[in-house]
Amino acid sequence: MSPVSVKRRLTMATTPLEESPQRGKVTITANVVGDGIREVDFLLNGRLVRITNIPPYLWEWDTRPLPNGEHLLEVQGLDARG
């Protein structure tokens, strides 16, 4: 199995909008399908922020320190072949 990358843009604002902006603590759950998953990496704006190898693959993201606007969240699942 090759590495899998899922990209999702999230918009943050101080007031709720129709596009479901996020503010505060948000739990991100990665649903990784396949055998032999070695690790799951969470990247925010291209920066690695969490590595986990224990399902369920979670990251509690505190959005408060970040400026309002769009931020890129990426999740990569890696198997034994990297």
C-alpha contacts under 8 A as a table, 3 or more apart, distances in Angstrom:
res1	aa1	res2	aa2	distance
1	M	34	G	7.78
1	M	79	D	6.63
1	M	81	R	7.61
2	S	78	L	7.31
2	S	79	D	7.15
2	S	81	R	7.57
2	S	82	G	7.42
3	P	76	Q	6.62
3	P	77	G	5.68
3	P	78	L	4.91
3	P	79	D	6.75
3	P	82	G	6.71
4	V	75	V	7.92
4	V	76	Q	5.40
4	V	77	G	5.28
4	V	78	L	6.93
5	S	74	E	6.72
5	S	75	V	5.65
5	S	76	Q	4.54
5	S	77	G	6.81
6	V	74	E	5.64
6	V	75	V	5.36
6	V	76	Q	6.66
7	K	72	L	7.11
7	K	73	L	6.02
7	K	74	E	4.64
7	K	75	V	6.79
8	R	72	L	6.22
8	R	73	L	5.55
8	R	74	E	6.52
9	R	70	E	6.57
9	R	71	H	5.95
9	R	72	L	4.81
9	R	73	L	6.19
10	L	21	P	6.73
10	L	22	Q	7.38
10	L	70	E	5.72
10	L	71	H	5.59
10	L	72	L	6.45
10	L	73	L	7.17
11	T	19	E	7.64
11	T	20	S	7.61
11	T	21	P	4.93
11	T	22	Q	6.68
11	T	68	N	7.57
11	T	69	G	5.47
11	T	70	E	4.37
11	T	71	H	6.37
12	M	21	P	4.49
12	M	22	Q	4.85
12	M	23	R	6.08
12	M	67	P	7.98
12	M	68	N	5.13
12	M	69	G	5.24
12	M	70	E	6.31
12	M	71	H	7.74
13	A	16	P	6.93
13	A	17	L	7.87
13	A	21	P	5.81
13	A	22	Q	6.71
13	A	23	R	6.59
13	A	68	N	5.11
13	A	69	G	6.59
14	T	23	R	6.57
14	T	68	N	7.38
15	T	21	P	7.91
16	P	20	S	6.35
16	P	21	P	6.03
16	P	22	Q	7.79
17	L	20	S	5.63
17	L	21	P	6.19
18	E	21	P	7.85
22	Q	26	V	7.30
22	Q	63	T	7.29
23	R	26	V	7.60
23	R	62	D	7.88
23	R	63	T	5.55
23	R	64	R	6.29
24	G	61	W	7.99
24	G	62	D	5.53
24	G	63	T	5.12
24	G	64	R	5.30
25	K	60	E	6.47
25	K	61	W	5.50
25	K	62	D	4.32
25	K	63	T	6.12
25	K	64	R	7.65
26	V	60	E	5.68
26	V	61	W	5.09
26	V	62	D	6.37
26	V	63	T	7.42
27	T	58	L	6.78
27	T	59	W	5.77
27	T	60	E	4.39
27	T	61	W	6.04
28	I	58	L	5.62
28	I	59	W	5.18
28	I	60	E	6.18
28	I	61	W	7.00
29	T	56	P	7.22
29	T	57	Y	5.77
29	T	58	L	4.63
29	T	59	W	6.67
30	A	40	V	7.97
30	A	56	P	7.50
30	A	57	Y	5.38
30	A	58	L	6.46
30	A	75	V	7.08
31	N	56	P	7.74
31	N	57	Y	7.19
32	V	37	I	7.93
32	V	77	G	6.60
34	G	37	I	6.75
35	D	79	D	7.70
36	G	79	D	5.44
36	G	80	A	6.18
37	I	40	V	7.69
37	I	53	N	7.70
37	I	77	G	6.74
37	I	78	L	5.78
37	I	79	D	4.33
37	I	80	A	6.73
38	R	53	N	6.07
38	R	77	G	7.70
38	R	78	L	5.65
38	R	79	D	4.83
38	R	80	A	5.69
39	E	51	I	6.72
39	E	52	T	5.60
39	E	53	N	4.37
39	E	54	I	7.85
39	E	77	G	6.04
39	E	78	L	5.43
39	E	79	D	7.00
40	V	51	I	5.80
40	V	52	T	5.42
40	V	53	N	6.14
40	V	57	Y	6.83
40	V	75	V	6.92
40	V	76	Q	5.57
40	V	77	G	4.47
40	V	78	L	6.21
41	D	48	L	7.02
41	D	49	V	7.78
41	D	50	R	5.86
41	D	51	I	4.61
41	D	52	T	6.64
41	D	75	V	5.64
41	D	76	Q	5.08
41	D	77	G	6.51
42	F	48	L	6.03
42	F	49	V	5.81
42	F	50	R	5.15
42	F	51	I	6.43
42	F	59	W	7.56
42	F	73	L	7.28
42	F	74	E	5.89
42	F	75	V	4.74
42	F	76	Q	6.65
43	L	46	G	5.58
43	L	47	R	5.11
43	L	48	L	4.33
43	L	49	V	5.48
43	L	50	R	7.13
43	L	73	L	5.82
43	L	74	E	5.01
43	L	75	V	6.31
44	L	47	R	5.22
44	L	48	L	6.50
44	L	49	V	6.54
44	L	71	H	7.05
44	L	72	L	5.74
44	L	73	L	4.77
44	L	74	E	6.43
45	N	71	H	5.92
45	N	72	L	4.82
45	N	73	L	6.38
45	N	74	E	7.99
46	G	72	L	7.38
46	G	73	L	7.95
46	G	74	E	7.69
48	L	51	I	7.81
50	R	59	W	6.92
52	T	57	Y	6.47
52	T	58	L	7.79
53	N	57	Y	7.20
54	I	57	Y	6.17
55	P	58	L	7.70
62	D	65	P	7.25
63	T	66	L	5.60
64	R	67	P	7.78
78	L	81	R	7.60
78	L	82	G	5.36
79	D	82	G	5.36
